[in-house]
């Protein structure tokens, strides 16, 4: 398997080979954002890439939005679209080295981009980064597990097994509002730190 390191990801953004980049906020995540009342919440979007989600939140009054990514190019892309986005909230780092806490963490194509061997570490790190009763919310791909990735696949029963030891699973259901070419291949989920 190719090394999914900083150079790999930065090259994908430089060469525009980030095939799952929608160029806009994913509709299920946008619908979730639109029902959040408290705009002071600290929100992290890890492995966010071009993060139209961060742009959407920031442009709608959420000022405590943080993005962490290995790709400096992806972070610069956000800054070029949203010049007023605070530099200190665009974090060029490895997610697993982050030492902060958040009320909400948004999952949008980060889990599927990681080497599957890192999935248990992902779950533990999410637990560590969330405040008590904090929520991990977003999308998981329903794709064949044996598919060569990224994106790496999975299914609902597998995801439940990963999360249920440290999180209360509030939602893990097929998306009804995915964009057309992802319909039937996405799960919307919300898990809350135990």
C-alpha positions in Angstrom: 0.0 0.0 0.0 1.3 3.5 -0.9 2.4 5.6 2.1 -0.5 7.9 2.9 1.8 10.6 4.3 2.0 14.4 4.1 3.6 14.3 0.6 0.9 11.9 -0.8 -1.9 14.1 0.4 -0.4 17.4 -0.5 0.3 16.1 -4.0 -3.3 15.1 -4.4 -4.5 18.6 -3.7 -1.8 20.2 -5.9 -2.8 17.9 -8.7 -6.5 18.1 -8.1 -6.8 14.3 -7.8 -8.9 14.4 -4.7 -11.7 12.6 -6.4 -14.2 12.7 -3.5 -14.0 16.5 -3.2 -17.6 17.7 -3.9 -16.7 21.3 -4.3 -19.4 22.2 -1.8 -20.8 21.2 1.5 -22.2 17.6 1.5 -26.0 18.0 1.9 -26.4 15.7 4.9 -23.7 17.6 6.8 -25.2 21.0 5.7 -28.6 19.9 7.0 -26.9 19.0 10.4 -25.1 22.3 10.6 -28.3 24.2 9.8 -30.0 22.9 13.0 -27.1 23.9 15.4 -28.3 26.8 17.5 -25.2 27.5 19.6 -22.6 29.2 17.3 -20.0 29.4 20.0 -19.4 25.6 20.0 -15.8 24.5 19.3 -15.9 22.4 16.1 -13.1 20.4 14.6 -13.0 19.1 11.0 -10.0 16.7 10.8 -8.4 15.6 7.5 -10.7 18.2 6.0 -9.0 18.8 2.7 -10.5 21.8 1.0 -13.2 21.8 3.7 -16.2 23.5 2.3 -17.8 22.6 5.6 -15.4 24.9 7.5 -16.1 27.7 5.0 -19.9 27.2 5.4 -19.7 27.2 9.2 -17.5 30.2 9.3 -19.6 32.2 6.8 -22.6 31.4 8.9 -21.3 32.9 12.2 -19.4 29.9 13.7 -16.1 31.4 14.9 -14.7 28.5 16.8 -14.1 26.2 13.8 -10.8 24.4 13.5 -9.4 22.5 10.5 -6.5 20.0 10.8 -4.8 18.5 7.7 -1.5 17.1 6.6 -1.8 19.1 3.3 -0.6 22.7 3.5 -2.1 23.1 0.0 -5.5 22.1 1.2 -5.3 24.6 4.1 -4.1 27.3 1.7 -7.1 26.6 -0.5 -9.4 27.3 2.5 -7.6 30.5 3.3 -7.8 31.7 -0.3 -11.6 31.2 -0.3 -12.1 32.6 3.2 -9.3 35.2 3.8 -10.7 36.1 7.2 -10.5 32.5 8.5 -8.1 32.7 11.4 -4.6 31.2 10.6 -4.4 29.8 14.1 -7.5 27.6 13.3 -6.0 26.2 10.1 -3.7 23.6 11.7 -1.0 22.0 9.6 -0.5 18.8 11.6 -1.1 15.1 12.0 -4.5 14.7 13.5 -3.1 12.1 15.9 -0.8 14.7 17.4 -3.5 17.2 18.1 -3.9 18.2 21.8 -7.1 20.2 22.1 -10.8 19.6 23.0 -13.9 20.2 21.0 -17.7 20.1 21.4 -18.3 18.6 18.0 -16.0 16.8 15.5 -17.2 16.5 11.9 -16.3 13.4 10.0 -16.2 14.1 6.2 -14.0 11.6 4.2 -11.3 11.5 6.9 -12.1 8.0 8.3 -12.2 6.5 4.8 -8.9 8.1 3.9 -6.9 6.6 6.7 -5.1 3.3 6.4 -7.7 0.8 8.0 -5.1 -0.3 10.5 -5.5 3.2 12.1 -9.2 2.9 12.7 -8.9 1.8 16.4 -6.5 4.7 17.0 -9.0 7.1 15.2 -11.8 6.1 17.6 -9.6 6.5 20.7 -8.3 9.9 19.5 -11.8 11.1 18.8 -12.7 10.2 22.3 -9.7 12.0 23.7 -10.4 15.2 21.7 -14.1 15.5 22.6 -15.4 17.1 25.8 -17.7 15.1 28.0 -20.9 14.4 26.0 -19.2 15.8 22.9 -20.4 14.5 19.5 -18.7 13.0 16.5 -21.0 13.6 13.5 -20.8 13.1 9.8 -20.6 10.6 7.0 -19.1 7.2 6.6 -18.9 5.4 3.2 -20.7 2.1 2.6 -18.2 0.6 0.2 -16.6 -2.9 -0.1 -14.1 -3.4 2.6 -11.6 -5.1 0.2 -11.5 -2.1 -2.1 -8.1 -0.7 -2.6 -8.2 2.8 -1.2 -8.4 5.5 -0.3 -11.3 5.7 0.1 -11.3 2.5 2.2 -14.7 1.0 2.8 -16.8 -0.5 5.5 -20.4 -1.1 6.5 -22.8 -0.3 9.4 -22.1 -3.4 11.6 -18.4 -2.8 11.3 -18.7 0.9 12.2 -20.9 0.1 15.2 -18.3 -2.3 16.5 -15.6 0.4 16.3 -17.6 3.0 18.1 -19.8 1.3 20.7 -17.1 0.8 23.4 -16.4 4.5 23.8 -19.5 6.2 22.3 -23.3 6.1 22.5 -24.5 5.6 19.0 -27.4 8.0 18.5 -27.7 7.7 14.7 -26.2 5.5 12.1 -28.5 5.3 9.1 -28.5 5.4 5.4 -28.5 9.0 4.1 -31.7 10.1 2.4 -30.2 13.4 1.2 -26.8 12.4 -0.4 -25.8 13.9 -3.7 -27.0 11.7 -6.5 -23.8 9.7 -7.2 -23.3 8.9 -3.6 -26.9 7.9 -2.9 -26.9 4.5 -1.2 -23.2 4.6 -0.4 -23.3 6.9 2.7 -24.3 6.5 6.3 -25.0 9.6 8.4 -23.9 9.0 12.0 -23.8 10.8 15.3 -22.0 9.2 18.2 -21.7 10.9 21.7 -18.8 10.4 24.0 -19.7 8.1 26.9 
